[in-house]
């Protein structure tokens, strides 16, 4: 059933897009995104990487064709979240950077900076993670995650044993 729904969505996008130079219909894209999101939510807990890639592609298609739409940064943020959850860290970081550059007034702009640090940390780029986290706490010192992030920065990249030794002063 899910394959049929995805095929219908794909056909709908192809029909709505027409030629490569035509901008896809906004409402068709939004409907496709909402349907695909619902299918992902109903899916099993394990991540279907093909569906995740398709979801990222839909989000990006919308954001690229409707950059002035209020949904563009929201969809880009969701794209970055999926990127992080599927180990596509470079894509996620690039998307987060784009949001921060293109949509500085986006309501979750602080979370973009925090998630950038998190993506670097998960990708074991610890120096870049500390840098992104430091920028987060400097720019958003009153954010609900700022206090915990300040405590996290010195421990980024340390093993649990090294963290314990740092706390105990050994």
C-alpha positions as CSV (number, residue, x, y, z in Angstrom):
1,X,0.0,0.0,0.0
2,X,2.8,2.4,0.9
3,X,4.5,1.8,-2.4
4,X,1.3,2.6,-4.2
5,X,1.0,5.9,-2.3
6,X,4.6,6.8,-3.0
7,X,4.1,6.0,-6.7
8,X,1.0,8.2,-6.8
9,X,2.9,11.0,-5.1
10,X,5.7,10.6,-7.6
11,X,3.4,10.7,-10.6
12,X,1.5,13.7,-9.1
13,X,4.8,15.6,-8.8
14,X,5.9,14.7,-12.3
15,X,2.5,15.8,-13.7
16,X,2.5,19.0,-11.7
17,X,6.1,19.8,-12.6
18,X,5.6,19.3,-16.3
19,X,8.9,20.3,-17.9
20,X,12.1,20.8,-15.9
21,X,11.8,24.5,-16.1
22,X,8.2,24.7,-14.8
23,X,7.7,25.4,-11.1
24,X,5.7,22.7,-9.4
25,X,2.4,23.7,-7.9
26,X,2.8,24.8,-4.3
27,X,-0.4,23.1,-3.0
28,X,0.5,19.8,-4.7
29,X,3.9,19.9,-3.1
30,X,2.4,20.6,0.3
31,X,-0.1,17.8,0.0
32,X,2.6,15.4,-1.1
33,X,4.8,16.4,1.8
34,X,2.0,16.0,4.3
35,X,1.1,12.6,2.9
36,X,4.7,11.4,2.9
37,X,5.2,12.7,6.5
38,X,2.1,10.8,7.6
39,X,3.4,7.7,6.0
40,X,6.8,8.1,7.7
41,X,5.0,8.6,11.1
42,X,3.0,5.4,10.5
43,X,6.1,3.4,9.5
44,X,8.0,1.2,11.8
45,X,10.6,2.6,14.1
46,X,13.5,1.6,11.9
47,X,14.4,4.3,9.4
48,X,13.7,3.6,5.7
49,X,16.6,5.5,4.1
50,X,14.9,5.5,0.7
51,X,11.8,7.2,2.1
52,X,14.0,9.5,4.1
53,X,15.8,10.5,0.9
54,X,12.5,11.0,-0.9
55,X,11.3,13.2,2.0
56,X,14.4,15.3,1.9
57,X,14.0,15.7,-1.9
58,X,10.4,16.9,-1.5
59,X,11.4,19.4,1.2
60,X,14.2,20.7,-0.9
61,X,12.0,20.9,-4.0
62,X,9.5,23.0,-2.1
63,X,12.2,25.3,-0.5
64,X,14.0,25.8,-3.8
65,X,10.8,26.7,-5.7
66,X,9.1,28.7,-3.0
67,X,12.0,30.3,-1.0
68,X,9.7,33.2,0.1
69,X,7.0,30.9,1.5
70,X,6.8,30.7,5.3
71,X,7.0,26.9,5.0
72,X,10.4,27.0,3.3
73,X,12.5,27.2,6.4
74,X,10.3,24.8,8.3
75,X,10.7,22.2,5.5
76,X,14.4,22.8,5.4
77,X,14.6,22.3,9.2
78,X,12.7,19.0,8.9
79,X,15.1,18.0,6.0
80,X,18.1,18.7,8.3
81,X,16.5,16.6,11.1
82,X,16.1,13.7,8.8
83,X,19.6,14.1,7.5
84,X,20.9,13.9,11.1
85,X,18.8,10.9,11.9
86,X,20.0,9.0,8.8
87,X,23.6,9.9,9.2
88,X,23.6,12.4,6.3
89,X,25.5,14.9,8.5
90,X,27.1,17.0,5.7
91,X,23.7,17.6,4.1
92,X,22.1,18.4,7.4
93,X,24.9,20.9,8.3
94,X,24.7,22.5,4.9
95,X,20.9,22.8,5.2
96,X,21.2,24.3,8.7
97,X,23.7,26.8,7.4
98,X,21.4,27.8,4.6
99,X,18.5,28.3,7.0
100,X,20.6,30.6,9.2
101,X,21.8,32.5,6.2
102,X,18.5,32.8,4.3
103,X,16.0,33.0,7.2
104,X,17.7,34.8,10.1
105,X,14.2,35.6,11.5
106,X,13.1,31.9,11.5
107,X,11.5,31.1,14.8
108,X,13.7,28.1,15.4
109,X,17.0,29.7,14.3
110,X,18.6,29.0,17.7
111,X,17.8,25.3,17.3
112,X,19.5,25.4,13.8
113,X,22.8,26.5,15.5
114,X,22.4,23.9,18.3
115,X,21.6,21.1,15.8
116,X,24.6,22.1,13.7
117,X,26.8,21.4,16.8
118,X,24.9,18.1,17.4
119,X,25.4,17.0,13.8
120,X,29.2,17.7,14.0
121,X,29.4,15.8,17.3
122,X,27.5,12.8,15.9
123,X,29.9,12.9,12.9
124,X,32.8,12.9,15.4
125,X,34.0,16.3,14.2
126,X,34.5,17.4,17.8
127,X,36.4,20.7,17.3
128,X,33.6,21.9,14.9
129,X,31.0,20.7,17.4
130,X,32.5,22.7,20.2
131,X,32.8,25.7,17.9
132,X,29.1,25.4,16.9
133,X,28.0,24.9,20.5
134,X,30.0,27.8,21.7
135,X,28.5,30.0,19.0
136,X,25.1,28.8,20.1
137,X,25.5,29.8,23.8
138,X,27.1,33.1,22.8
139,X,24.2,34.0,20.4
140,X,21.4,32.5,22.5
141,X,22.5,32.7,26.1
142,X,18.9,32.6,27.4
143,X,17.8,29.6,25.3
144,X,16.4,26.7,27.3
145,X,19.3,24.5,26.1
146,X,22.1,27.1,26.7
147,X,22.9,26.1,30.3
148,X,23.2,22.4,29.5
149,X,25.2,23.2,26.3
150,X,27.7,25.2,28.3
151,X,28.3,22.1,30.5
152,X,28.5,19.9,27.5
153,X,31.2,21.8,25.5
154,X,34.2,20.7,27.6
155,X,33.0,17.1,27.4
156,X,32.5,16.9,23.6
157,X,34.4,14.0,22.3
158,X,35.4,12.5,25.6
159,X,34.7,8.9,26.6
160,X,32.5,8.4,29.6
161,X,35.6,7.4,31.6
162,X,37.4,10.7,30.5
163,X,34.3,12.7,31.5
164,X,34.3,11.1,34.9
165,X,38.0,11.7,35.4
166,X,37.4,15.4,34.4
167,X,34.7,15.7,37.0
168,X,36.7,14.0,39.7
169,X,39.8,16.0,38.8
170,X,42.0,12.9,38.2
